[in-house]
């Protein structure tokens, strides 16, 4: 089974965007990188995805197949 990449974008400059990420049972979140306006570097999370996107931000979620 192949690794997957999920890209999320919030183009709204004034409002955060909450979301719920539901994955098939055979995938898990490896890393999530998120950026928002003014960041010099991405925020890195290990093993979980963010629950919302800040105003005018983006996230990339790296998925791995479960062992």
Buried (B, 14 or more C-beta within 10 A) or exposed (E): EEEBEBEBEBEEEEEBBEEEBEBEEEBBBBBBBBBBEEEEEBBEBEEEBBEBBBBBBBBBBBBBEEE
